[in-house]
Amino acid sequence: MGDSGSGKRTKLLPANAYTKLREGETYQPIVGAGDPRAEVTRWSVVLGLLMVVLWSAACIYIALKAGSGIEAAIPIAVMAIFFGKMRRKKSTILENVMVQSIGQASGVVAAGAAFVIPALYINQLQPVWWHIFLATTIGGFLGVVLIIPIRSYFVRDLHGDLPFPEATAVNEIVVSGESAGKGAGKVLMASIGLGAFYDFMVEAVHAWNPVMSTTQLLGGWGTKLAELRIELKMHGLGALFGLGYIIGLRYAAIIASGSVLAYVIMVPLIYLFGSQTGDFTYAGVTYDISSMNASAIFSAFVKPIGIGAIAVSGVIGLLRMGKIIVGSVSLGFKGFSKKSDGEPKKERTDLDMNPKTVLLIELVSALAMGALFYVVSVSKGGFSPAEAAKYAGIGMVVGFVISFLFTPVAAQAIAIVGVNPVSGMTLITLVIAAAIMAAVGLSGPAGMFIALVIGTAVCTALSTSGALISDFKIGYWIGSTPRNQQIWKFAGIVLASLTVALVIPIMDSSYHFLVQNAQGQWVSNTEVLPAPQANMLAAIIKGLMTSGEQPILLYVLGGVIAIMLYMAGIPMLAFALGMYLPIPITLAQLAGGFTSWIVSRSGKTEEIRNTRREQGTLIASGVMAGAAIIGIVAAVLRLPEVGAPIRHLSAGVKFFFKTDASGAQVLNNAGSLMLEHQAQAWYQGFQGQMMSLVAFVLLGVACYFLARKGAQWELEESDEG
């Protein structure tokens, strides 16, 4: 998806838009510096902020449910053009850029939060909404102000030297939207409706059982396989299907291969040999493998291997970008050291925020980070004011310095390869922060909390800087005012942080990041909220800052597998995610990827096939967005605080209030999608699962016809143009 626009040049763009400038040559954007057309208007700001709310909720939901983020820039650009054409006075191209630039804050904040915040819940640190809000807001603000001084250097001085694959794809959509019709917008809106309807029937109505298993669908054969601890499942959710569609068949297959290794080979082998050993204790926990089902074996022994593989994959990915890292840090210092003394007055298309304002925001953001750490040190650790001030000051300096050093790395990585190595850099950040905090005497809950908040802020800063440099490049090509993009990006970050800070606690209250297993142990709820990166970081930070035993041998084994994958030329992070994620999730993604493969090969001519394939991003984004919004609505419907209306909607599963140990009224829900002890017999058995299989196939068929119709609209609009 990232390079879909590479090599193209829409007629409105100058001939030198994507090429290196010759000596004495200058680039003139589509909208010149003296062009008075509208840019920051009530329309562009309000629509941009609405996109922030919609896509922040969608991005964080998908990241928590499926373990992968989604790219919101392209669907936001399409929606800006679509709704802009519906106005009595059509929106200008600069207004569309502003909508996209503001809306893009959604994905970056969601990425920063999804990577780290669940680790606080997993380690039972229980953040409140304002912890999440402040951590992501501070990180987002740092990402903006740290990239502003080097904007001109990356965007203008290095014009043509850096390919900007993601920015090029979005730029082509925005520019071509000036002459294109409404077909792309219709496809996106229809797919949003499709995803919303499908997951409403699954998540709220429970019209069929989304969890399809070989145990039920294969009858006696399935039962025999289950006795050997071989059970394949698939979660028939529109959100997972859409993610697989946008990932594509190749990567969906690699991820699923990791799950097959985990569930079909490793789990049965562990049961075969481990069931002969009787009770044994490992990493402080006693196990009787002969009495454990496949899911329990996977959680206890295979998931830590996946965590180790994910961690080492992130580090290897960072090391592979060694040249980019070294070069980008030096480029960043060059950009910061460039002086404006004696330079002529800048044109509108090259105006940044006032440097004094930028420095002031940097200072306030850093102090706000320190204040948050101070409160955490007092509330979580019970330290004296002097001790809390010391820890807060050290944490503040660590967070700011790492953000400062890694910001140009994220920007240049996005500009060169279209991939932000945020996973590896966040892991390194947490290890450094934990080591420094431990060295000065801070450990336990407060130490873990501060280290993870540092990780959240840095992760959000890196996500923001990478996305913002793409926004700046799009604005440079088209002729936007950088200062306007910068100012309104702050508003987008605040609203995105607020949205994420409200959604994550709702997801925890309704589905739970931690659940109790059959042995009464609190374990990560990977069946419903896998959050792989956060689980990895939670395990690592707990091992660094507590004295509890960790399954080190399993982590090391996972690391060895990642190294072997790298040597074999297999995408190691994708395979490692498959080893960690429950197979019901990865098989659903594989179904989406397979549908994408079929659609892209349908059609009588190459032009039709290519056009249908290009509908994939819009269809998948729409299905995921619609499904995600309904998923959040379904989570709200489960909350006792609003009366749990799902009790009256659900057909296949019974929901009712019960009293917990503290005497509070709670819903009879432990976070499992199966809800076996509350499900109707038809829902839990063959009938409910077969209905789900038929519905899932029909979802793929609907996407096929939507791609076909969208391609027809696009070709007709192209002929008219």
VOGU-3710 file (C-alpha; in Angstrom, 3 decimals, decimal comma):
1> mgdsgsgkrt> 0,000/0,000/0,000  2,791/2,375/0,933  4,203/2,806/-2,566  0,995/2,712/-4,474  1,512/6,197/-5,704  5,196/5,973/-6,483  6,182/6,746/-10,000  2,906/8,488/-10,805  2,454/12,164/-11,507  -0,968/13,728/-11,770
11> kllpanaytk> -1,322/16,398/-14,472  -1,794/19,194/-11,930  1,608/18,480/-10,389  4,721/20,127/-11,880  7,128/17,901/-13,804  9,769/18,192/-11,050  7,426/17,224/-8,185  9,150/13,890/-7,547  12,603/14,515/-9,049  15,758/16,114/-7,745
21> lregetyqpi> 16,065/19,764/-8,692  18,831/20,882/-11,002  21,110/23,733/-9,976  19,167/26,972/-9,991  15,823/25,173/-10,402  13,006/25,752/-7,911  9,823/23,865/-7,196  6,557/25,756/-7,626  3,600/24,090/-5,856  0,139/23,738/-7,368
31> vgagdpraev> -1,132/26,589/-5,190  1,372/29,443/-5,286  2,363/31,508/-2,268  0,239/34,417/-3,470  -2,869/32,331/-4,185  -5,693/33,489/-1,841  -7,831/30,333/-1,964  -9,284/29,050/1,309  -7,199/26,797/3,580  -8,134/27,045/7,277
41> trwsvvlgll> -11,919/27,372/7,326  -14,729/26,289/9,606  -15,369/23,449/7,143  -11,817/22,099/7,056  -11,270/22,371/10,812  -14,603/20,852/11,874  -14,388/18,003/9,337  -10,759/17,373/10,280  -11,627/17,137/13,978  -14,557/14,826/13,221
51> mvvlwsaaci> -12,126/12,600/11,301  -9,890/12,604/14,380  -12,664/11,258/16,606  -13,828/8,654/14,077  -10,420/7,296/13,139  -8,860/7,543/16,624  -11,588/5,251/17,908  -11,241/2,953/14,896  -7,430/2,792/15,032  -7,206/2,071/18,762
61> yialkagsgi> -9,925/-0,577/18,567  -8,251/-2,404/15,670  -4,827/-2,184/17,317  -6,152/-3,693/20,553  -8,350/-6,332/18,914  -6,055/-7,455/16,110  -2,565/-6,512/17,240  -1,908/-4,312/14,198  -2,496/-0,647/13,502  -4,176/0,792/10,420
71> eaaipiavma> -3,138/3,700/8,235  -5,829/6,387/8,363  -4,301/8,955/5,980  -5,718/7,549/2,735  -9,342/7,049/3,861  -9,319/10,480/5,518  -8,106/12,066/2,284  -10,833/10,264/0,318  -13,533/11,330/2,784  -12,309/14,938/2,673
81> iffgkmrrkk> -12,665/14,980/-1,110  -15,998/13,118/-1,071  -17,688/15,388/1,467  -16,027/18,452/-0,066  -17,716/17,727/-3,389  -21,105/17,503/-1,660  -20,912/21,118/-0,505  -22,742/23,856/-2,342  -19,358/25,515/-2,769  -16,829/22,741/-3,438
91> stilenvmvq> -13,932/22,597/-0,990  -10,523/23,764/-2,197  -7,530/21,482/-2,480  -5,916/23,325/0,444  -8,965/22,658/2,608  -8,698/18,955/1,734  -5,031/18,949/2,744  -5,950/20,604/6,044  -8,655/17,993/6,754  -6,174/15,194/6,059
101> sigqasgvva> -3,432/16,834/8,130  -5,655/17,362/11,180  -7,288/13,941/10,852  -3,956/12,147/10,606  -3,419/12,864/14,319  -5,818/9,991/14,969  -3,556/7,204/13,774  -0,360/8,469/15,394  -1,871/8,918/18,854  -3,652/5,561/18,648
111> agaafvipal> -0,366/3,881/17,703  1,471/5,455/20,625  -1,239/4,402/23,060  -1,880/0,886/21,730  1,803/-0,042/21,795  2,315/0,754/25,479  -0,766/1,701/27,545  -2,234/-1,847/27,765  1,025/-2,879/29,446  -0,060/-0,782/32,454
121> yinqlqpvww> -3,250/-2,821/32,757  -1,435/-6,109/32,137  0,973/-5,323/34,989  -2,013/-4,352/37,190  -0,940/-0,709/37,468  -4,465/0,568/36,674  -4,027/3,931/34,940  -6,904/6,395/34,926  -8,065/8,217/31,831  -6,062/11,385/32,485
131> hiflattigg> -2,825/9,384/32,762  -3,422/8,160/29,211  -4,546/11,581/28,004  -1,497/13,405/29,362  1,041/10,785/28,258  -0,170/10,750/24,643  -0,770/14,519/24,482  2,702/15,308/25,789  4,267/12,806/23,409  2,288/14,143/20,468
141> flgvvliipi> 3,233/17,739/21,249  6,910/16,780/21,478  6,657/15,002/18,144  5,336/18,194/16,531  7,720/20,745/18,035  10,809/18,563/17,614  10,144/18,078/13,894  9,350/21,742/13,095  12,974/22,986/13,128  13,996/20,302/10,618
151> rsyfvrdlhg> 10,879/20,487/8,426  12,391/22,711/5,781  15,576/20,661/5,651  13,768/17,343/5,100  11,022/18,677/2,843  12,632/21,454/0,775  16,412/21,055/0,960  16,275/17,302/0,320  13,568/17,519/-2,364  13,936/14,576/-4,739
161> dlpfpeatav> 16,516/12,863/-2,517  13,891/11,181/-0,330  11,073/9,180/-1,987  8,343/9,704/0,666  6,308/6,632/-0,421  3,363/7,131/1,963  3,158/10,865/1,297  3,274/10,249/-2,452  0,308/7,860/-2,269  -1,807/10,340/-0,293
171> neivvsgesa> -0,673/13,241/-2,480  -1,837/11,462/-5,624  -5,272/10,925/-4,074  -5,633/14,552/-2,990  -4,445/15,950/-6,322  -6,432/13,550/-8,486  -9,483/14,357/-6,366  -9,604/17,767/-8,020  -10,827/16,173/-11,226  -12,210/12,816/-10,036
181> gkgagkvlma> -15,828/12,084/-9,244  -17,438/10,714/-6,089  -16,872/7,000/-6,754  -14,086/6,476/-4,201  -16,117/8,190/-1,500  -19,143/6,026/-2,268  -17,032/2,868/-1,973  -15,595/4,005/1,353  -18,968/4,959/2,836  -20,602/1,724/1,613
191> siglgafydf> -17,805/-0,372/3,126  -18,135/1,488/6,453  -21,824/0,584/6,461  -21,023/-3,029/5,576  -18,507/-3,418/8,404  -20,811/-1,700/10,896  -23,814/-3,885/10,038  -21,823/-7,123/10,082  -20,142/-6,561/13,445  -23,351/-5,185/14,979
201> mveavhawnp> -24,997/-8,531/14,226  -21,983/-10,310/15,751  -20,990/-8,145/18,726  -24,344/-6,735/19,855  -27,107/-9,019/18,558  -25,092/-12,267/18,704  -27,076/-13,544/15,741  -24,436/-16,221/15,190  -21,323/-17,458/16,963  -18,274/-15,621/15,557
211> vmsttqllgg> -15,886/-18,276/16,893  -15,757/-21,184/14,447  -13,837/-24,252/15,635  -12,833/-27,570/14,143  -14,186/-29,277/17,256  -17,755/-28,352/16,291  -17,564/-28,089/12,501  -15,677/-31,374/11,938  -17,764/-33,462/14,315  -16,023/-36,630/15,521
221> wgtklaelri> -12,807/-35,838/13,696  -12,672/-32,490/15,458  -13,151/-34,140/18,840  -10,292/-36,570/18,183  -8,009/-33,704/17,162  -8,952/-31,769/20,311  -7,889/-34,765/22,416  -4,436/-34,345/20,870  -4,630/-30,612/21,725  -5,095/-29,648/18,062
231> elkmhglgal> -7,987/-27,233/17,680  -8,208/-24,580/14,979  -10,530/-21,628/15,470  -11,444/-18,514/13,504  -13,069/-15,318/14,800  -15,513/-14,234/12,114  -15,313/-10,490/12,818  -15,500/-7,797/10,138  -12,655/-5,866/11,809  -10,262/-8,819/11,480
241> fglgyiiglr> -11,421/-9,575/7,938  -10,775/-5,963/6,893  -7,312/-5,966/8,426  -6,396/-9,110/6,506  -7,780/-7,577/3,304  -5,553/-4,516/3,639  -2,498/-6,561/4,714  -2,791/-8,723/1,623  -2,418/-12,455/1,128  1,389/-12,659/1,428
251> yaaiiasgsv> 1,735/-11,091/4,881  -1,529/-12,572/6,137  -0,181/-16,003/5,142  3,155/-15,392/6,886  1,366/-14,330/10,080  -0,923/-17,363/9,875  2,124/-19,595/9,338  3,479/-18,469/12,695  0,165/-19,431/14,287  0,182/-22,828/12,576
261> layvimvpli> 3,650/-23,499/13,981  2,426/-22,495/17,441  -0,938/-24,282/17,494  -0,510/-27,279/15,208  3,072/-28,229/16,039  4,328/-26,677/19,289  1,191/-27,017/21,441  0,582/-30,722/20,595  4,278/-31,536/21,094  4,314/-29,805/24,492
271> ylfgsqtgdf> 1,211/-31,792/25,470  2,633/-35,077/24,125  5,831/-34,881/26,156  4,679/-32,680/29,043  1,676/-34,847/29,944  4,097/-37,632/30,908  5,994/-35,542/33,465  3,314/-34,920/36,101  3,318/-31,703/38,105  6,324/-29,442/37,619
281> tyagvtydis> 7,196/-25,848/38,472  8,623/-23,306/36,040  9,107/-19,547/36,556  7,291/-19,733/39,874  4,163/-21,477/38,545  3,196/-25,148/38,964  1,698/-26,894/35,923  -0,038/-30,188/35,194  0,093/-30,277/31,400  -2,060/-33,412/31,164
291> smnasaifsa> -5,053/-31,413/32,434  -4,416/-28,282/30,310  -6,319/-27,599/27,087  -4,711/-26,202/23,930  -5,377/-22,545/24,824  -3,845/-22,935/28,292  -0,716/-24,605/26,899  -0,368/-21,875/24,322  -0,692/-19,090/26,911  1,734/-20,680/29,368
301> fvkpigigai> 4,515/-21,890/27,068  4,149/-20,721/23,477  3,106/-17,108/23,967  6,366/-16,243/25,832  8,275/-17,656/22,846  6,290/-15,295/20,617  7,088/-12,381/22,935  10,805/-13,123/22,657  10,555/-13,361/18,880  8,701/-10,020/18,664
311> avsgvigllr> 11,281/-8,288/20,870  14,298/-9,561/18,924  12,557/-8,823/15,604  12,122/-5,214/16,704  15,773/-4,913/17,682  16,977/-6,499/14,430  14,709/-4,170/12,466  16,258/-1,216/14,273  19,793/-2,464/13,630  19,007/-2,924/9,926
321> mgkiivgsvs> 18,237/0,788/9,831  21,624/1,601/11,346  22,685/3,844/8,476  19,369/5,688/8,559  19,661/6,178/12,326  23,220/7,527/12,227  22,519/9,671/9,196  19,196/11,015/10,473  20,579/12,128/13,826  23,304/14,097/12,061
331> lgfkgfskks> 20,728/15,477/9,613  18,568/16,481/12,538  21,383/18,457/14,154  22,101/20,107/10,796  18,457/21,119/10,516  18,407/22,498/14,050  21,667/24,406/13,494  20,567/26,148/10,277  20,371/29,879/10,960  17,869/32,240/9,448
341> dgepkkertd> 19,942/35,421/9,931  20,197/37,336/6,700  17,688/35,129/4,881  15,007/36,905/2,847  11,461/37,047/4,175  9,813/33,658/3,811  6,836/33,080/1,567  3,540/31,721/2,875  4,361/28,192/1,698  7,535/28,140/3,832
351> ldmnpktvll> 6,266/29,724/7,056  6,705/27,805/10,312  5,549/28,611/13,826  7,585/31,226/15,666  10,786/29,567/17,012  10,214/31,113/20,442  6,754/29,555/20,576  8,209/26,203/19,543  10,805/26,343/22,334  8,139/27,381/24,839
361> ielvsalamg> 5,955/24,380/23,912  8,989/22,092/24,212  9,666/23,454/27,703  6,044/23,224/28,838  5,713/19,685/27,448  8,848/18,544/29,255  7,696/20,132/32,533  4,258/18,575/32,140  5,948/15,192/31,705  7,913/15,799/34,900
371> alfyvvsvsk> 4,754/16,822/36,764  3,018/13,624/35,662  5,973/11,549/36,862  5,928/13,403/40,188  2,255/12,595/40,753  2,835/8,963/39,818  5,835/8,673/42,160  3,761/9,979/45,050  0,527/8,101/44,292  1,928/4,769/43,062
381> ggfspaeaak> 5,163/4,579/45,030  4,374/6,547/48,165  7,686/8,421/47,961  8,463/11,634/49,809  8,206/14,926/47,852  12,003/15,129/47,561  12,346/11,568/46,261  9,410/12,030/43,896  10,945/15,247/42,540  14,253/13,468/41,912
391> yagigmvvgf> 12,630/10,586/40,050  10,369/12,943/38,102  13,301/15,090/37,023  15,345/12,114/35,859  12,374/10,635/34,011  11,639/13,972/32,362  15,209/14,330/31,082  15,310/10,715/29,837  12,008/11,057/27,984  12,898/14,377/26,367
401> visflftpva> 16,433/13,404/25,308  15,332/10,112/23,747  12,472/11,863/21,930  14,921/14,494/20,654  17,370/11,883/19,346  14,824/9,496/17,808  12,526/12,077/16,188  14,675/12,579/13,061  15,120/8,795/12,886  11,369/8,271/12,620
411> aqaiaivgvn> 11,046/11,108/10,106  13,784/9,853/7,802  12,634/6,235/8,034  9,163/7,288/6,874  10,671/9,476/4,157  12,900/6,695/2,794  11,102/3,387/3,230  7,636/4,387/4,436  8,059/2,305/7,625  8,500/3,805/11,073
421> pvsgmtlitl> 10,692/1,539/13,297  8,697/2,687/16,304  8,440/-0,812/17,823  12,194/-1,278/18,120  12,805/2,285/19,254  10,110/2,059/21,932  11,630/-1,189/23,191  15,064/0,438/23,415  13,497/3,446/25,144  11,883/1,265/27,795
431> viaaaimaav> 15,062/-0,690/28,460  17,075/2,541/28,833  14,405/4,174/31,003  14,042/1,106/33,223  17,814/0,764/33,624  18,212/4,423/34,595  15,221/4,369/36,952  16,498/1,200/38,619  20,011/2,679/38,908  18,686/5,651/40,913
441> glsgpagmfi> 16,644/3,383/43,176  13,200/3,469/41,583  11,583/0,075/41,048  8,330/-1,700/41,698  4,953/-0,314/40,583  6,055/3,329/40,466  9,172/2,471/38,466  7,218/0,370/35,992  4,568/3,082/35,688  7,072/5,863/34,983
451> alvigtavct> 9,076/3,740/32,523  5,911/2,818/30,624  4,666/6,410/30,569  8,060/7,459/29,176  7,621/4,744/26,568  4,119/6,010/25,745  5,292/9,600/25,341  8,305/8,647/23,208  6,290/6,193/21,110  3,631/8,843/20,429
461> alstsgalis> 6,305/11,440/19,652  7,942/9,126/17,119  4,627/8,214/15,503  3,699/11,899/15,292  6,995/13,060/13,833  6,954/10,357/11,170  3,397/11,154/10,100  3,896/14,920/10,297  6,890/14,920/7,983  4,649/13,194/5,427
471> dfkigywigs> 1,974/15,870/5,980  4,569/18,580/5,468  5,708/16,990/2,211  2,131/16,761/0,920  1,621/20,401/1,830  4,892/21,321/0,108  3,840/19,625/-3,123  0,396/21,244/-3,121  1,152/24,640/-1,568  -0,192/24,567/2,006
481> tprnqqiwkf> 1,020/26,805/4,808  3,218/24,717/7,163  2,357/26,959/10,109  -1,332/26,159/9,727  -0,605/22,436/9,579  1,479/22,724/12,757  -1,009/24,779/14,768  -4,005/22,614/13,961  -2,053/19,400/14,458  -1,967/20,303/18,163
491> agivlasltv> -5,770/20,447/18,228  -5,955/17,075/16,486  -3,547/15,524/18,993  -5,522/16,784/21,989  -8,803/15,426/20,606  -7,214/12,129/19,556  -5,642/11,719/23,000  -8,987/12,395/24,665  -10,728/9,858/22,423  -8,094/7,190/23,079
501> alvipimdss> -8,117/7,952/26,818  -11,862/7,268/26,908  -11,907/4,211/24,624  -9,140/2,187/26,318  -10,768/2,163/29,797  -14,113/1,264/28,185  -12,472/-1,676/26,398  -10,891/-2,810/29,662  -14,172/-2,503/31,582  -16,108/-4,440/28,944
511> yhflvqnaqg> -13,602/-7,059/27,732  -10,706/-6,883/30,256  -6,990/-6,917/29,478  -6,531/-9,371/32,376  -8,740/-12,384/33,163  -8,464/-15,266/35,599  -7,685/-18,679/34,139  -8,866/-22,037/35,438  -6,064/-22,056/38,029  -7,157/-18,662/39,390
521> qwvsntevlp> -4,118/-16,858/37,945  -4,423/-13,427/36,354  -3,342/-13,724/32,717  -3,448/-11,506/29,652  -6,722/-11,821/27,742  -5,132/-12,577/24,393  -8,311/-14,187/23,052  -10,091/-10,816/22,974  -7,499/-8,038/23,457  -4,153/-9,477/22,311
531> apqanmlaai> -2,165/-6,177/22,136  1,085/-8,053/21,292  3,520/-5,147/21,556  2,102/-4,082/24,907  2,288/-7,646/26,245  5,906/-7,831/25,126  6,745/-4,533/26,826  4,812/-5,525/29,966  6,822/-8,730/30,286  10,147/-7,006/29,699
541> ikglmtsgeq> 9,519/-4,104/32,076  8,253/-6,464/34,778  11,393/-8,554/34,451  13,622/-5,491/34,689  11,933/-3,768/37,623  10,641/-6,566/39,872  12,125/-9,627/41,490  9,487/-11,960/40,080  10,554/-14,984/38,061  10,286/-14,720/34,283
551> pillyvlggv> 10,305/-17,471/31,610  13,696/-16,313/30,344  14,444/-19,561/28,524  11,245/-19,225/26,467  12,039/-15,596/25,630  15,514/-16,648/24,472  14,061/-19,451/22,355  11,788/-16,914/20,664  14,770/-14,669/20,013  16,634/-17,556/18,395
561> iaimlymagi> 13,631/-18,243/16,145  13,583/-14,564/15,081  17,281/-14,699/14,171  16,707/-17,869/12,129  13,790/-16,220/10,319  15,994/-13,246/9,512  18,715/-15,513/8,145  16,122/-17,314/6,010  14,827/-14,036/4,564  11,341/-14,441/6,069
571> pmlafalgmy> 9,646/-11,288/7,467  10,413/-12,040/11,105  8,070/-9,600/12,829  5,063/-10,843/10,850  5,888/-14,486/11,652  6,576/-13,601/15,303  3,205/-11,872/15,587  1,633/-15,075/14,295  3,355/-17,071/17,028  1,997/-14,680/19,640
581> lpipitlaql> -1,510/-13,922/18,364  -4,275/-16,490/18,965  -4,923/-18,471/15,791  -8,612/-17,398/15,619  -7,381/-13,875/14,860  -4,747/-14,812/12,291  -7,010/-17,200/10,374  -9,654/-14,464/10,089  -6,980/-12,141/8,695  -5,924/-14,880/6,271
591> aggftswivs> -9,517/-15,076/5,008  -9,448/-11,325/4,339  -6,106/-11,581/2,562  -7,377/-14,456/0,415  -10,446/-12,421/-0,569  -8,170/-9,538/-1,553  -6,127/-11,923/-3,710  -9,257/-13,221/-5,479  -10,627/-9,727/-6,127  -7,326/-8,479/-7,540
601> rsgkteeirn> -7,290/-11,329/-10,076  -10,873/-10,969/-11,252  -11,789/-9,081/-14,428  -11,338/-9,614/-18,143  -8,579/-7,041/-18,752  -5,451/-5,952/-16,904  -6,898/-2,468/-16,470  -10,024/-3,836/-14,770  -7,970/-6,120/-12,527  -5,675/-3,279/-11,466
611> trreqgtlia> -8,609/-0,969/-10,806  -10,359/-3,574/-8,667  -7,159/-4,199/-6,737  -6,827/-0,464/-6,039  -10,253/-0,482/-4,352  -8,776/-2,686/-1,622  -7,441/0,087/0,609  -10,793/1,887/0,653  -12,889/-1,249/1,162  -10,669/-2,639/3,923
621> sgvmagaaii> -10,368/0,728/5,679  -14,115/1,215/5,533  -14,953/-2,273/6,818  -12,484/-1,854/9,688  -13,730/1,623/10,575  -17,385/0,584/10,583  -16,646/-2,586/12,535  -14,455/-0,719/15,023  -17,072/1,912/15,791  -19,699/-0,771/16,343
631> givaavlrlp> -17,201/-2,712/18,473  -16,812/0,301/20,757  -20,593/0,798/20,824  -20,994/-2,873/21,786  -18,436/-2,380/24,567  -20,446/0,565/25,897  -23,616/-1,537/25,735  -21,963/-3,977/28,168  -21,236/-1,354/30,839  -23,287/-1,597/34,051
641> evgapirhls> -22,991/2,184/34,346  -25,387/2,594/31,402  -27,629/-0,300/32,406  -25,964/-2,879/30,103  -28,527/-2,580/27,257  -26,906/-5,569/25,557  -29,065/-7,712/27,869  -32,045/-6,827/25,700  -30,307/-7,011/22,298  -28,417/-10,286/22,456
651> agvkfffktd> -30,120/-13,346/20,956  -27,460/-16,042/21,194  -25,848/-15,145/24,525  -27,564/-14,383/27,822  -26,319/-11,318/29,677  -27,451/-10,528/33,208  -26,233/-8,744/36,313  -24,551/-10,601/39,140  -22,933/-9,481/42,389  -19,157/-9,711/42,707
661> asgaqvlnna> -17,102/-10,246/45,857  -17,236/-6,549/46,723  -21,010/-6,431/46,443  -21,048/-4,435/43,190  -23,356/-5,232/40,273  -21,358/-6,540/37,296  -22,232/-8,194/34,008  -21,783/-11,971/33,742  -18,851/-11,535/31,383  -15,250/-12,590/31,925
671> gslmlehqaq> -14,075/-11,102/28,655  -14,258/-14,251/26,535  -15,841/-14,105/23,099  -17,052/-17,659/23,538  -19,067/-17,030/26,731  -19,715/-20,772/26,692  -21,455/-20,926/30,065  -23,938/-18,234/28,999  -24,575/-19,169/25,361  -27,688/-20,745/23,914
681> awyqgfqgqm> -27,190/-24,351/22,806  -27,763/-23,556/19,122  -25,352/-20,615/19,325  -22,561/-22,617/20,895  -22,990/-25,705/18,746  -22,789/-26,628/15,074  -25,745/-24,465/13,994  -24,381/-21,201/15,381  -20,903/-21,803/13,985  -22,140/-22,881/10,547
691> mslvafvllg> -24,269/-19,716/10,367  -21,103/-17,773/11,151  -19,166/-19,523/8,378  -21,884/-18,732/5,831  -22,081/-15,091/6,990  -18,281/-14,733/6,790  -18,275/-16,041/3,207  -21,083/-13,628/2,325  -18,982/-10,772/3,759  -16,216/-11,680/1,303
701> vacyflarkg> -18,728/-11,869/-1,555  -20,073/-8,420/-0,648  -16,529/-6,997/-0,726  -16,016/-8,528/-4,166  -19,135/-6,878/-5,601  -18,205/-3,597/-3,903  -14,748/-3,710/-5,508  -16,304/-4,478/-8,875  -18,750/-1,576/-8,598  -16,052/0,798/-7,355
711> aqweleesde> -13,797/-0,135/-10,275  -16,676/0,503/-12,681  -17,245/3,970/-11,205  -13,537/4,800/-11,348  -13,182/3,716/-14,982  -16,289/5,684/-15,974  -14,983/8,797/-14,216  -11,601/8,324/-15,897  -13,263/8,133/-19,316  -15,311/11,253/-18,593
721> g> -12,175/13,080/-17,426
//
